Amino acid sequence: MSDLARSIVATLEERFGETFQVDETLSGLPELLSQAAHLAHRRYLPRAVDADLLRLLCACALAAPTKSDLQQGDILVVRDKGKVAAIAAMIPDMPWIAQAPVFLIFLANGRRLPQIAKWRGKPFPNDHLDLFFNASVDAAIVLAQFVRAAEAVGLGCCPVSVIRDRAQTIADMFALPEKVVPVAGLCLGWPAAEGAISPRLPLSVRAHEERFNDDGLEEKIDAYDRRRAALRPYRTQRDPARFGDAGFYGWSEDKARQYAVRQRADFGAFVRRQGFNLE
């Protein structure tokens, strides 16, 4: 087996705790290794991201697949340090936002399509949940493709979904018009430190064949908790005042605690205020 194929096997074994077969004659193995070895970065050098490079990355991201060629995922680039600092101040649990030379906001734009219908003198009977859903999925695909492009040139990224906790403030700050909502943010910069592989749930939990199957899910998640804790244990436990100190604190305990707190209950109201009909 070639060194490249062996690297993919080793990386996926660390990621999933499973062994994969890799045909060393496949084309595109460097890209597969890059995807398998994806790392989140939360520390950045005080080095600017060149404007031409940023424009190139946006172009590559916006070349992503899009539902029915509707092109409803947009990118808002924020380089102004005052604005980035204001976003960071809203999210004190994520100090790396303030360090990022660039912060991007990926937008679901359901605005253009009704505008086009009006300009072309056509009815628009599709102002319902699917308009919001299609635009949001498009934005998520653009985000994923932007991360791939950025990592290809050596940049580091960290997605920030928590901007939806401050969706109205973000909308006001950046003058988001009707039917445009923030889906996620992204810190972007040159990495100041090595990242680490984040173990993922096994394929038997997330990749289904022929039919959905979650048999044995509790046992599989327990095994994942223990494998992940051996590789990347949590440094602190969430909300010990409420939940106490767990003797064993794994991924599932962390996520259960995280979502034991009501989050973004007002996001639907915000989306409706932005003009989306969610019926």
PyMOL commands that set and color helices and strands:
alter all, ss='L'
color gray80, all
select helices_A, chain A and resi 3-16+29-36+51-61+67-69+81-90+96-99+112-119+129-152+161-173+203-206+217-231+240-243+251-258+267-273
alter helices_A, ss='H'
color red, helices_A
select strands_A, chain A and resi 73-78+102-109+156-160+180-189
alter strands_A, ss='S'
color yellow, strands_A
deselect
rebuild
show_as cartoon
